[in-house]
Amino acid sequence: MSRLGNIGNGLYRGEVSYDFVGNQKRWYAISGLILLITVAALVFHPLQLGIEFKGGAEFQVNGTSSCSVADARAAASDVTGTEVIAQRIGSGGSASVRVQTKELATQELRVEVQEAIAKACGVQADDVSSSQVSGSWGADISKKALRGLIVFLVLVALYMAAAFREWKMSVAALVALAHDLVITAGVYALVGFEVTPATVVGILTILGYSLYDTVVVFDKVRENTAGIQGGSRYTYSGAANLAVNQTLVRSINTSVIALLPVAGILFVGVGILGAGAMKDIALALFVGIAAGTYSSIFIATPLLADLKEREPGMRALAKRVAARNAAVSKGAPAARGGATSGAAAPARSGGATALLVDPDGEVEPVVTDAEAPVAEPTAPSDGAARVRRPASAGQRSQPRRNGPNRPGKRR
């Protein structure tokens, strides 16, 4: 733990640094490959919408472990003449079988399916519960959910642009958010989980989580880049990369703490409880939290830096930083040669102005010996050649006195 704390302190102070922003092409390529796989999954294996969205009838045989899923599916399919979905929920004596069909036109047909399932499972018809959702209701709910998502994204974009006073942060955050949503939807398509209202709840939760993690990193980026164009020490990308390193340990700790209980719910739900709302929401949360942590570090901040570096002011800053780094590298040997107080000795360049590196790393021009005032020889009475040194700073030049007489008076 102490070692992890030391790493975190080193990252925050800049003593240890990982170049996340500088390797953005690598992260873009990895994300592109993941997105390609998930989009292909959505195209060739579309999402399985639950009856709450597409409409249909649901029958559930409660408290029986002897009922065969295949028998229940065959019984319902024989009555409806269409393909049905059947699965077991839970295990042991509390297990139940759930059968989903298309929307049934009449009450009589629903009763007939209910009796057929009861007969196949060896229970009374009253032990089979049934419910039905119309397709129009599901379509209306889907439209409202999509409309709400669009309004949410617009409000988030406006808020971030106003809070950070930078619309490019809104763009980067929304791109990272879309990245997380597509990956989550693609994983759902790959594993074949059914999209239920619990899934929608999980997706809405990861929207907030992904934005929260991104906003924390962006807030540190704003702090590090305040007034950056007036200096020459960091480029925008360098300051943004420092912000990612400073928040890296916090992002990892938050994600691990959030993923552990979600992983417990997911694997317990799949292995013990079977299908259900807990499993659906846990899968969305698990994938979304992992993708949100990744995107806030490897996608959102590098993309923001790319957008900012296109500005003329940031291009000029990058040139100044490059020139400063080149000047420091030239003055480095002199600094190593004889500096004992943290400042580099001025390089002698035949009359050119050398560079002085202060303890903070700033470069300041200093005057070399070639530009210093030239010493003038004098001829004192004792015949010894002496050198008249220039007056030091802060000392006033005094006229020569003739014995005890004050200057300006003659005897």
GISULFEN-V717358 format. One record per residue. N is the residue number from 1. RES is the residue in three letters. PHI is phi as a letter, one per 20 degrees, with the letter a starting at -180 (999 if undefined). PSI is psi in degrees with one decimal (999 if undefined). D_FIRST is the distance of its C-alpha to the first C-alpha in Angstrom with 2 decimals. Layout:
((N,RES,PHI,PSI,D_FIRST) (N,RES,PHI,PSI,D_FIRST))
This chain:
((1,MET,999,-40.8,0.00) (2,SER,f,-35.6,3.79) (3,ARG,f,-41.4,5.35) (4,LEU,f,-38.3,5.07) (5,GLY,f,-38.6,6.16) (6,ASN,f,-39.6,8.61) (7,ILE,f,-43.2,9.85) (8,GLY,f,-42.2,10.50) (9,ASN,f,-38.5,12.30) (10,GLY,f,-38.6,14.17) (11,LEU,f,-41.0,15.29) (12,TYR,f,-38.7,16.53) (13,ARG,e,-6.8,18.41) (14,GLY,n,5.3,19.82) (15,GLU,f,-30.8,18.62) (16,VAL,c,132.7,17.22) (17,SER,b,138.0,19.45) (18,TYR,d,134.2,20.40) (19,ASP,e,81.1,24.02) (20,PHE,f,-45.4,24.14) (21,VAL,f,-38.1,27.42) (22,GLY,f,-24.8,29.12) (23,ASN,d,33.0,28.75) (24,GLN,f,-32.0,30.16) (25,LYS,f,-35.6,32.95) (26,ARG,f,-43.5,30.61) (27,TRP,f,-37.3,28.91) (28,TYR,f,-39.1,32.40) (29,ALA,f,-42.0,33.60) (30,ILE,f,-45.6,30.83) (31,SER,f,-38.4,31.45) (32,GLY,f,-39.9,35.17) (33,LEU,f,-43.5,34.98) (34,ILE,f,-43.3,33.03) (35,LEU,f,-36.7,35.52) (36,LEU,f,-41.9,38.42) (37,ILE,f,-44.2,37.39) (38,THR,f,-38.1,36.89) (39,VAL,f,-40.4,40.17) (40,ALA,f,-37.5,41.99) (41,ALA,f,-40.1,40.72) (42,LEU,f,-33.3,42.03) (43,VAL,f,-47.2,45.36) (44,PHE,e,-14.6,46.05) (45,HIS,b,78.0,44.39) (46,PRO,g,160.9,44.73) (47,LEU,f,142.2,42.78) (48,GLN,e,103.9,44.18) (49,LEU,f,140.0,45.02) (50,GLY,f,172.0,45.35) (51,ILE,f,-18.5,48.60) (52,GLU,f,-21.9,47.35) (53,PHE,d,-37.2,47.72) (54,LYS,d,-8.6,50.50) (55,GLY,n,155.9,52.40) (56,GLY,q,-176.3,53.47) (57,ALA,d,145.8,53.87) (58,GLU,c,133.5,51.33) (59,PHE,c,136.6,52.23) (60,GLN,c,126.4,49.91) (61,VAL,e,111.8,50.81) (62,ASN,e,146.2,48.72) (63,GLY,m,38.2,47.89) (64,THR,b,131.8,49.18) (65,SER,d,-4.9,47.56) (66,SER,e,-13.7,50.86) (67,CYS,f,130.4,51.62) (68,SER,e,133.0,51.27) (69,VAL,f,-40.4,49.69) (70,ALA,f,-40.5,52.23) (71,ASP,f,-42.3,55.14) (72,ALA,f,-39.5,54.08) (73,ARG,f,-44.1,53.69) (74,ALA,f,-38.9,57.08) (75,ALA,f,-44.7,58.82) (76,ALA,f,-37.8,57.66) (77,SER,f,-35.2,58.41) (78,ASP,f,-34.4,61.94) (79,VAL,f,-45.1,62.76) (80,THR,e,-25.8,61.26) (81,GLY,m,13.8,62.14) (82,THR,c,168.6,58.85) (83,GLU,f,137.8,55.46) (84,VAL,c,165.6,53.10) (85,ILE,d,127.5,49.40) (86,ALA,c,139.6,48.47) (87,GLN,b,155.7,45.14) (88,ARG,e,138.8,43.82) (89,ILE,d,125.4,41.44) (90,GLY,n,-173.3,39.46) (91,SER,b,165.9,40.18) (92,GLY,m,-151.1,42.13) (93,GLY,f,-18.1,44.81) (94,SER,e,8.6,43.42) (95,ALA,f,152.6,43.63) (96,SER,b,162.6,45.86) (97,VAL,d,131.2,47.43) (98,ARG,d,132.5,47.58) (99,VAL,c,129.5,50.32) (100,GLN,d,132.7,50.66) (101,THR,c,177.2,53.92) (102,LYS,f,172.7,55.49) (103,GLU,f,127.2,57.10) (104,LEU,e,134.2,60.06) (105,ALA,f,-35.9,63.27) (106,THR,c,161.7,64.86) (107,GLN,f,-34.1,64.02) (108,GLU,f,-41.3,66.18) (109,LEU,f,-37.5,64.11) (110,ARG,f,-41.9,60.91) (111,VAL,f,-37.5,62.53) (112,GLU,f,-41.9,63.71) (113,VAL,f,-39.9,60.19) (114,GLN,f,-43.5,58.87) (115,GLU,f,-36.3,61.56) (116,ALA,f,-41.3,60.99) (117,ILE,f,-40.4,57.28) (118,ALA,f,-40.8,58.11) (119,LYS,f,-40.3,60.66) (120,ALA,f,-30.5,58.32) (121,CYS,e,-5.3,55.65) (122,GLY,m,35.5,58.19) (123,VAL,c,172.4,57.62) (124,GLN,f,155.5,59.75) (125,ALA,f,-30.1,59.88) (126,ASP,f,-18.8,58.60) (127,ASP,e,-3.2,55.33) (128,VAL,d,111.4,54.60) (129,SER,e,150.0,53.34) (130,SER,c,151.3,54.09) (131,SER,b,156.0,53.30) (132,GLN,b,139.6,54.32) (133,VAL,c,129.3,53.13) (134,SER,f,150.2,55.59) (135,GLY,f,-33.9,54.81) (136,SER,f,-38.2,55.91) (137,TRP,f,-43.0,53.42) (138,GLY,f,-41.1,50.57) (139,ALA,f,-39.1,51.70) (140,ASP,f,-41.7,51.94) (141,ILE,f,-39.4,48.42) (142,SER,f,-42.0,47.13) (143,LYS,f,-41.5,48.97) (144,LYS,f,-38.4,47.62) (145,ALA,f,-42.0,44.03) (146,LEU,f,-40.5,44.53) (147,ARG,f,-41.8,46.20) (148,GLY,f,-37.4,43.41) (149,LEU,f,-42.5,40.84) (150,ILE,f,-44.8,42.93) (151,VAL,f,-40.3,43.33) (152,PHE,f,-45.5,39.59) (153,LEU,f,-39.5,38.87) (154,VAL,f,-44.0,41.61) (155,LEU,f,-40.2,40.38) (156,VAL,f,-42.9,36.81) (157,ALA,f,-43.5,38.22) (158,LEU,f,-41.2,40.41) (159,TYR,f,-45.0,37.71) (160,MET,f,-38.8,35.25) (161,ALA,f,-36.7,38.13) (162,ALA,f,-40.2,39.08) (163,ALA,f,-41.9,35.64) (164,PHE,e,-6.9,34.54) (165,ARG,l,38.8,38.14) (166,GLU,b,108.5,37.61) (167,TRP,f,-23.2,39.11) (168,LYS,f,-29.2,37.28) (169,MET,f,-38.1,34.01) (170,SER,f,-43.7,35.82) (171,VAL,f,-47.1,37.03) (172,ALA,f,-40.7,33.66) (173,ALA,f,-40.7,32.06) (174,LEU,f,-35.7,34.99) (175,VAL,f,-43.9,34.88) (176,ALA,f,-36.5,31.22) (177,LEU,f,-44.1,32.20) (178,ALA,f,-37.6,35.13) (179,HIS,g,-45.9,32.93) (180,ASP,f,-40.6,30.74) (181,LEU,f,-43.0,33.89) (182,VAL,f,-41.4,35.64) (183,ILE,f,-43.9,32.74) (184,THR,f,-45.2,32.43) (185,ALA,f,-39.0,36.20) (186,GLY,f,-38.7,36.35) (187,VAL,f,-40.3,33.86) (188,TYR,g,-41.7,35.97) (189,ALA,f,-38.5,39.03) (190,LEU,f,-43.7,37.54) (191,VAL,e,-12.0,36.50) (192,GLY,m,21.0,39.69) (193,PHE,f,148.0,38.28) (194,GLU,e,137.7,40.82) (195,VAL,e,115.2,40.44) (196,THR,c,173.6,40.83) (197,PRO,g,-31.4,40.39) (198,ALA,f,-35.2,36.91) (199,THR,f,-42.1,36.15) (200,VAL,f,-41.4,37.41) (201,VAL,f,-43.6,35.20) (202,GLY,f,-40.9,32.13) (203,ILE,f,-41.9,33.24) (204,LEU,f,-34.5,33.83) (205,THR,f,-42.5,30.34) (206,ILE,f,-25.5,28.78) (207,LEU,g,-49.2,31.13) (208,GLY,f,-39.9,29.56) (209,TYR,f,-45.4,25.97) (210,SER,f,-42.8,26.68) (211,LEU,f,-38.7,28.48) (212,TYR,f,-46.9,25.82) (213,ASP,f,-39.6,23.14) (214,THR,f,-40.9,25.79) (215,VAL,f,-37.0,26.97) (216,VAL,f,-44.0,23.59) (217,VAL,f,-43.2,23.46) (218,PHE,f,-33.6,27.16) (219,ASP,f,-38.6,26.84) (220,LYS,f,-35.0,24.54) (221,VAL,f,-43.8,27.06) (222,ARG,f,-40.0,29.85) (223,GLU,f,-41.0,28.21) (224,ASN,f,-25.0,27.70) (225,THR,d,6.9,31.21) (226,ALA,f,120.4,33.17) (227,GLY,m,22.3,36.13) (228,ILE,f,-27.0,34.94) (229,GLN,f,-15.3,38.53) (230,GLY,e,-4.1,39.55) (231,GLY,d,-165.1,37.37) (232,SER,b,23.6,36.90) (233,ARG,e,-42.0,33.29) (234,TYR,c,143.5,31.70) (235,THR,f,170.0,33.31) (236,TYR,f,-40.5,32.55) (237,SER,f,-39.6,30.65) (238,GLY,f,-42.1,28.56) (239,ALA,f,-37.6,27.75) (240,ALA,f,-39.5,27.00) (241,ASN,f,-37.3,24.67) (242,LEU,f,-39.8,22.80) (243,ALA,f,-40.7,22.56) (244,VAL,f,-43.7,21.12) (245,ASN,f,-37.6,18.38) (246,GLN,f,-28.5,17.69) (247,THR,d,4.4,17.42) (248,LEU,f,-50.4,15.81) (249,VAL,f,-40.3,12.20) (250,ARG,f,-41.5,13.99) (251,SER,f,-42.7,16.36) (252,ILE,f,-46.0,14.02) (253,ASN,f,-45.0,12.10) (254,THR,f,-42.1,15.60) (255,SER,f,-43.4,17.12) (256,VAL,f,-44.1,14.85) (257,ILE,f,-35.4,15.25) (258,ALA,f,-34.5,18.94) (259,LEU,f,-31.1,19.52) (260,LEU,g,-53.6,18.34) (261,PRO,f,-34.0,21.14) (262,VAL,f,-41.2,23.57) (263,ALA,f,-38.3,23.10) (264,GLY,f,-45.2,23.77) (265,ILE,f,-42.3,26.90) (266,LEU,f,-51.1,28.02) (267,PHE,f,-33.0,27.85) (268,VAL,f,-39.8,29.15) (269,GLY,f,-39.6,31.85) (270,VAL,f,-43.7,32.93) (271,GLY,e,-29.3,32.73) (272,ILE,d,-51.8,33.97) (273,LEU,e,-17.8,35.54) (274,GLY,m,-157.9,37.14) (275,ALA,f,153.1,38.28) (276,GLY,r,177.3,37.99) (277,ALA,f,-36.3,36.77) (278,MET,f,-38.0,33.19) (279,LYS,f,-41.2,32.96) (280,ASP,f,-47.5,34.48) (281,ILE,f,-32.9,32.27) (282,ALA,f,-39.0,29.08) (283,LEU,f,-44.2,29.98) (284,ALA,f,-42.5,30.69) (285,LEU,f,-42.9,27.43) (286,PHE,f,-50.0,25.31) (287,VAL,f,-42.3,27.12) (288,GLY,f,-41.0,27.43) (289,ILE,f,-43.8,23.81) (290,ALA,f,-45.0,22.75) (291,ALA,f,-36.9,25.73) (292,GLY,f,-40.2,25.19) (293,THR,f,-43.3,21.69) (294,TYR,f,-46.7,23.13) (295,SER,f,-34.6,26.25) (296,SER,f,-28.3,24.72) (297,ILE,e,-46.8,22.88) (298,PHE,e,-13.7,25.35) (299,ILE,d,-56.0,28.64) (300,ALA,f,-52.4,29.07) (301,THR,f,-45.4,27.87) (302,PRO,g,-37.8,29.53) (303,LEU,f,-41.0,32.65) (304,LEU,g,-44.8,32.72) (305,ALA,f,-39.5,32.50) (306,ASP,f,-42.2,35.31) (307,LEU,f,-40.6,37.48) (308,LYS,f,-35.0,37.00) (309,GLU,f,-12.3,37.66) (310,ARG,e,-13.4,41.11) (311,GLU,f,143.7,42.20) (312,PRO,g,-40.5,44.58) (313,GLY,f,-38.7,42.66) (314,MET,f,-29.7,39.43) (315,ARG,f,-42.2,41.45) (316,ALA,f,-39.0,42.88) (317,LEU,f,-41.6,39.45) (318,ALA,f,-37.2,38.27) (319,LYS,f,-40.5,41.34) (320,ARG,f,-41.0,40.67) (321,VAL,f,-41.3,37.08) (322,ALA,f,-41.7,38.38) (323,ALA,f,-41.1,41.08) (324,ARG,f,-43.9,38.73) (325,ASN,f,-38.1,36.37) (326,ALA,f,-39.7,39.46) (327,ALA,f,-40.6,40.69) (328,VAL,f,-40.0,37.45) (329,SER,f,-32.4,37.41) (330,LYS,f,-34.2,40.99) (331,GLY,e,-6.6,40.25) (332,ALA,f,-42.0,37.21) (333,PRO,f,-38.9,39.29) (334,ALA,f,-35.9,41.07) (335,ALA,f,-35.6,37.85) (336,ARG,f,-20.1,36.64) (337,GLY,f,-48.0,40.05) (338,GLY,b,11.4,40.56) (339,ALA,f,130.3,38.47) (340,THR,c,-8.6,37.03) (341,SER,d,17.8,36.38) (342,GLY,n,-8.1,34.16) (343,ALA,d,146.0,37.23) (344,ALA,e,141.0,38.86) (345,ALA,f,143.4,42.42) (346,PRO,f,137.6,44.92) (347,ALA,f,140.7,46.05) (348,ARG,e,118.0,49.76) (349,SER,c,32.5,51.29) (350,GLY,m,40.9,55.00) (351,GLY,o,-14.0,55.41) (352,ALA,f,154.9,52.81) (353,THR,f,125.9,50.29) (354,ALA,e,-177.2,47.04) (355,LEU,c,136.3,43.53) (356,LEU,d,126.3,41.42) (357,VAL,d,116.9,37.67) (358,ASP,e,172.3,36.20) (359,PRO,f,-24.4,32.72) (360,ASP,e,-3.6,31.47) (361,GLY,n,-0.1,32.82) (362,GLU,f,152.3,35.96) (363,VAL,d,127.3,39.20) (364,GLU,c,141.3,42.34) (365,PRO,f,140.3,45.84) (366,VAL,c,165.1,47.33) (367,VAL,e,129.0,50.81) (368,THR,e,174.5,51.36) (369,ASP,f,-29.3,53.99) (370,ALA,f,-25.0,56.41) (371,GLU,e,-3.1,56.46) (372,ALA,f,157.3,56.65) (373,PRO,g,139.2,60.05) (374,VAL,f,133.6,62.38) (375,ALA,f,138.2,63.45) (376,GLU,d,126.6,67.19) (377,PRO,f,147.1,69.18) (378,THR,c,163.4,71.66) (379,ALA,d,89.4,74.60) (380,PRO,f,171.1,74.62) (381,SER,f,-25.5,77.70) (382,ASP,e,-1.5,76.45) (383,GLY,n,-7.6,76.35) (384,ALA,e,132.9,72.67) (385,ALA,f,126.6,70.82) (386,ARG,c,160.6,67.99) (387,VAL,d,125.6,65.56) (388,ARG,e,115.6,65.26) (389,ARG,e,146.6,61.64) (390,PRO,f,148.6,60.79) (391,ALA,f,138.2,59.98) (392,SER,f,162.7,56.33) (393,ALA,f,138.7,54.73) (394,GLY,n,-11.7,55.73) (395,GLN,e,136.3,58.88) (396,ARG,e,140.2,62.30) (397,SER,f,126.7,64.92) (398,GLN,d,136.7,67.76) (399,PRO,f,155.3,71.37) (400,ARG,f,135.9,73.02) (401,ARG,d,143.4,75.07) (402,ASN,e,90.9,78.43) (403,GLY,m,-142.7,78.44) (404,PRO,e,-6.9,78.39) (405,ASN,f,143.8,79.73) (406,ARG,f,151.8,77.49) (407,PRO,f,143.3,76.91) (408,GLY,n,-8.2,79.56) (409,LYS,d,142.3,82.40) (410,ARG,d,148.8,85.23) (411,ARG,e,999,87.41))
